[in-house]
Amino acid sequence: MFCIKRAIGVALANHALNHADLSKISGISNTTISQIKNSGNPTLQTMQKLSGGLGITLGAFIGYGENGQ
């Protein structure tokens, strides 16, 4: 099962980033990233911005949030 909180956490760790870095490279505000982590309900567009900012495919980003990844 996909978990956005896990996906963001793994992405930050794998890319040696913090929330502010992710915000800057994705164009999504730090506040919005925190809200997404808490609500667990990002839009497809938001997930595309996050993965694009990280320089990875959306599929890879989703993989970060899967169990056992």
HELIX and SHEET records of a PDB file:
HELIX    1   1 ILE A    4  ASN A   14  1                                  11    
HELIX    2   2 HIS A   19  SER A   26  1                                   8    
HELIX    3   3 ASN A   30  SER A   39  1                                  10    
HELIX    4   4 LEU A   44  LEU A   54  1                                  11    
HELIX    5   5 LEU A   58  TYR A   64  1                                   7    
END                                                                             
